[in-house]
Amino acid sequence: MGTEVLELLGGSAFWVAVLRIATPLILGTLGVLLCERAGVLNLGIEGIMVAGAFSGWLAVYLGLPLWAGVAVAALTGTVFGLLHGVLTVLLSLSQHVAGLGITLLAASLASYAYRVGFPKVDSPPTIEPFAPMAWLPLPVLNEQTPLTLLALLLVPLLGALLYRTPLGLAIRMVGENPAAVEGQGLSVAGLRIGAVAAGSALMGVAGAFLTLSAFNAFYFNMVNGRGWICVALVVFASWRPGKALLGALLFAFFDALQLRLQQAHLGLFGLELPYQLYLMLPYLLSIVALVVVARRAAYPQALMKPYRRGER
């Protein structure tokens, strides 16, 4: 069994699958990280990913180019992010409740729009998705689509924004000490809502990856809890983009491994186990890793704390 697993891990097809599974997690985790760095928990990610997946796919199905579909998905995420920002930043409502409400609203609107737009369709209509970047001279990466390359490039870009620019400093400070930010003459509400809108745009693109790259159609339940995994990965990453990439790759590794173990009918430690245990593997190992890391995580001090102008 050990030799078979080593052969499995040594094949490029396995690592292609890991990177493909990790892509929406990278985009979604960066989106959550940006929101939380500004002090706002966005539990609307699951619904925003569903809405982004549907709107991006629908735009392409109606004749727009693929990148226009990505832009539509980002715009969809931005709209829901602005709504979440108004509810939690301007009105100081519970970030947990507002986020779950956004998830229900976004997912329900996508479902309703699909059923109204395609009432008599037996199988989901398909589109022509992004093609792999065969022109790249890099193995594994040349079998991915441009959205995967975008996700990888966004990691250092977001890191540079947060840690090497005045805007990034302001975003981090508004999640740590909003009173100090206000003392510098900056708008706490503007920074927080802007960060939530930008982070939600990334969540929308994460959803669009599923319909424009990973698959070629919109399916119900296709997001399948990836949004909640992204929320956990931010804690695992200690709110740092580089670690967020590693966390997404780690979860994707376990997920791809359990799929290959099932397909190859390989048992763990020589035991034939029910397939449900294989499905649990990435989540179980991720929980263990999260528990180990989260105990030392330094979260933004103003996270989930509403701020009103003039308060100290």
DAUR-V450417 format. One record per residue. N is the residue number from 1. RES is the residue in one small letter. PHI is phi in whole degrees, 0 to 359 (* if undefined). PSI is psi as a letter, one per 30 degrees, with the letter a starting at -180 (999 if undefined). D_FIRST is the distance of its C-alpha to the first C-alpha in Angstrom with 2 decimals. Layout:
((N,RES,PHI,PSI,D_FIRST) (N,RES,PHI,PSI,D_FIRST))
This chain:
((1,m,*,e,0.00) (2,g,298,e,3.83) (3,t,296,e,5.51) (4,e,295,e,5.17) (5,v,293,e,6.28) (6,l,296,e,8.71) (7,e,296,e,9.97) (8,l,297,e,10.53) (9,l,289,f,12.41) (10,g,279,f,14.24) (11,g,280,k,15.79) (12,s,294,f,19.28) (13,a,300,e,18.97) (14,f,296,e,16.81) (15,w,286,f,19.54) (16,v,298,e,22.22) (17,a,294,e,21.01) (18,v,301,e,20.95) (19,l,293,e,24.51) (20,r,293,e,25.69) (21,i,294,e,24.58) (22,a,286,f,26.12) (23,t,304,e,29.46) (24,p,295,f,31.22) (25,l,292,e,30.01) (26,i,298,e,31.55) (27,l,297,e,34.79) (28,g,294,e,35.06) (29,t,295,e,34.30) (30,l,298,e,36.93) (31,g,296,e,39.34) (32,v,296,e,38.87) (33,l,300,e,39.11) (34,l,297,e,42.41) (35,c,298,e,43.83) (36,e,287,f,42.94) (37,r,298,f,44.18) (38,a,269,g,47.50) (39,g,95,g,47.35) (40,v,239,k,46.46) (41,l,277,k,43.45) (42,n,244,j,42.67) (43,l,277,g,40.78) (44,g,279,g,41.99) (45,i,301,e,39.01) (46,e,299,e,37.20) (47,g,290,e,40.34) (48,i,295,e,41.24) (49,m,295,e,37.93) (50,v,297,e,38.60) (51,a,296,e,42.15) (52,g,295,e,41.11) (53,a,298,e,38.59) (54,f,288,e,41.33) (55,s,294,e,44.26) (56,g,296,e,42.52) (57,w,295,e,41.34) (58,l,296,e,44.79) (59,a,300,e,46.58) (60,v,290,e,44.66) (61,y,298,e,45.08) (62,l,277,f,48.81) (63,g,117,f,48.99) (64,l,283,l,48.44) (65,p,296,l,46.28) (66,l,299,e,42.73) (67,w,293,f,43.77) (68,a,293,e,46.64) (69,g,298,e,44.15) (70,v,298,e,42.36) (71,a,297,e,45.80) (72,v,297,e,46.62) (73,a,297,e,43.44) (74,a,296,e,44.36) (75,l,295,e,47.90) (76,t,300,e,46.72) (77,g,299,e,44.72) (78,t,298,e,47.80) (79,v,299,e,50.03) (80,f,292,e,47.91) (81,g,294,e,47.57) (82,l,297,e,51.34) (83,l,298,e,51.73) (84,h,297,e,49.39) (85,g,296,e,51.30) (86,v,298,e,54.63) (87,l,293,e,53.54) (88,t,265,e,51.98) (89,v,268,e,53.97) (90,l,283,e,57.41) (91,l,263,f,57.54) (92,s,57,h,55.40) (93,l,282,l,53.55) (94,s,302,k,50.38) (95,q,291,e,47.53) (96,h,296,e,45.06) (97,v,294,e,47.25) (98,a,298,e,48.23) (99,g,296,e,44.66) (100,l,295,e,43.52) (101,g,296,e,46.67) (102,i,297,e,45.85) (103,t,300,e,42.39) (104,l,295,e,44.00) (105,l,296,e,46.81) (106,a,295,e,44.78) (107,a,294,e,42.18) (108,s,291,e,44.99) (109,l,296,e,47.10) (110,a,297,e,44.28) (111,s,296,e,43.65) (112,y,296,e,47.39) (113,a,297,e,47.96) (114,y,294,e,45.22) (115,r,291,e,46.60) (116,v,287,e,50.15) (117,g,285,f,49.34) (118,f,227,i,47.21) (119,p,287,f,48.55) (120,k,240,g,47.92) (121,v,264,k,44.64) (122,d,281,e,41.95) (123,s,237,k,39.18) (124,p,301,k,39.23) (125,p,298,k,41.16) (126,t,248,l,39.23) (127,i,232,l,40.14) (128,e,266,j,39.16) (129,p,282,l,36.86) (130,f,302,k,36.48) (131,a,270,l,35.09) (132,p,300,l,32.45) (133,m,273,i,34.09) (134,a,297,f,33.39) (135,w,285,f,36.29) (136,l,287,k,34.51) (137,p,276,g,33.39) (138,l,255,k,30.43) (139,p,296,l,26.91) (140,v,74,e,25.17) (141,l,292,f,28.58) (142,n,286,f,30.22) (143,e,257,g,28.14) (144,q,261,l,29.43) (145,t,263,l,32.81) (146,p,302,f,35.82) (147,l,293,e,35.29) (148,t,293,e,32.11) (149,l,299,e,34.20) (150,l,300,e,36.90) (151,a,299,e,34.62) (152,l,294,e,33.47) (153,l,290,e,37.11) (154,l,292,f,38.33) (155,v,297,e,36.41) (156,p,293,e,38.58) (157,l,295,e,41.59) (158,l,292,e,41.44) (159,g,299,e,40.89) (160,a,295,e,43.94) (161,l,299,e,45.94) (162,l,287,e,45.28) (163,y,247,f,45.72) (164,r,229,g,48.07) (165,t,228,l,50.62) (166,p,300,e,53.45) (167,l,297,e,52.15) (168,g,297,e,48.76) (169,l,298,e,50.58) (170,a,296,e,52.63) (171,i,297,e,49.59) (172,r,294,e,47.94) (173,m,289,e,51.22) (174,v,290,f,51.92) (175,g,269,f,48.70) (176,e,252,e,49.73) (177,n,213,i,53.53) (178,p,298,f,55.19) (179,a,297,e,58.62) (180,a,292,e,58.38) (181,v,295,e,57.52) (182,e,297,e,60.51) (183,g,296,f,62.61) (184,q,273,g,61.89) (185,g,84,g,63.35) (186,l,264,l,60.08) (187,s,272,j,59.25) (188,v,297,e,56.54) (189,a,297,e,56.38) (190,g,297,e,56.26) (191,l,295,e,53.41) (192,r,292,e,51.34) (193,i,294,e,51.95) (194,g,297,e,51.31) (195,a,294,e,47.96) (196,v,294,e,46.94) (197,a,296,e,48.06) (198,a,294,e,46.16) (199,g,296,e,43.00) (200,s,291,e,43.28) (201,a,298,e,43.72) (202,l,296,e,40.30) (203,m,296,e,38.90) (204,g,298,e,40.57) (205,v,293,e,39.02) (206,a,301,e,35.57) (207,g,292,e,36.24) (208,a,296,f,37.63) (209,f,303,e,34.43) (210,l,294,e,32.80) (211,t,266,f,35.55) (212,l,255,f,36.55) (213,s,228,e,33.26) (214,a,292,e,30.10) (215,f,233,a,31.84) (216,n,232,g,35.24) (217,a,205,l,36.70) (218,f,258,k,37.40) (219,y,237,k,35.61) (220,f,293,k,36.40) (221,n,66,g,33.89) (222,m,287,f,32.17) (223,v,291,e,32.44) (224,n,54,h,30.45) (225,g,81,g,30.97) (226,r,299,e,30.31) (227,g,298,e,33.76) (228,w,292,e,33.02) (229,i,298,e,29.87) (230,c,298,e,32.23) (231,v,299,e,34.63) (232,a,292,e,31.99) (233,l,294,f,30.76) (234,v,296,e,34.35) (235,v,294,e,34.40) (236,f,303,e,31.06) (237,a,277,f,32.68) (238,s,54,h,35.87) (239,w,62,h,37.85) (240,r,237,k,37.06) (241,p,301,e,36.08) (242,g,298,e,33.78) (243,k,291,f,31.73) (244,a,297,e,31.82) (245,l,298,e,30.05) (246,l,297,e,27.31) (247,g,296,e,26.99) (248,a,295,e,26.78) (249,l,293,e,24.07) (250,l,296,e,22.08) (251,f,297,e,22.38) (252,a,297,e,21.64) (253,f,300,e,18.43) (254,f,296,e,17.19) (255,d,294,e,18.66) (256,a,295,e,17.13) (257,l,295,e,13.64) (258,q,295,e,14.12) (259,l,295,e,15.59) (260,r,291,e,12.79) (261,l,297,e,10.21) (262,q,294,e,12.93) (263,q,295,e,13.73) (264,a,272,f,10.39) (265,h,56,h,10.11) (266,l,262,k,6.73) (267,g,269,l,7.46) (268,l,276,k,7.98) (269,f,55,h,7.79) (270,g,78,g,6.89) (271,l,254,k,9.98) (272,e,273,j,11.30) (273,l,247,l,13.67) (274,p,301,k,16.81) (275,y,296,f,16.91) (276,q,299,e,19.66) (277,l,291,e,17.45) (278,y,294,e,15.52) (279,l,297,e,19.06) (280,m,287,f,20.09) (281,l,307,e,17.46) (282,p,296,e,19.55) (283,y,288,e,22.74) (284,l,296,e,21.72) (285,l,293,e,20.47) (286,s,292,e,23.55) (287,i,296,e,25.81) (288,v,299,e,24.60) (289,a,297,e,25.21) (290,l,295,e,28.51) (291,v,297,e,29.72) (292,v,295,e,29.11) (293,v,280,e,30.88) (294,a,297,f,33.57) (295,r,294,f,35.21) (296,r,252,g,36.33) (297,a,288,k,37.05) (298,a,257,j,40.67) (299,y,280,l,41.55) (300,p,304,k,44.76) (301,q,294,f,47.59) (302,a,261,g,49.39) (303,l,298,k,46.38) (304,m,70,g,47.49) (305,k,256,j,51.00) (306,p,295,l,53.76) (307,y,228,k,56.50) (308,r,245,k,60.10) (309,r,307,k,62.44) (310,g,92,f,64.58) (311,e,281,l,62.51) (312,r,233,999,61.52))
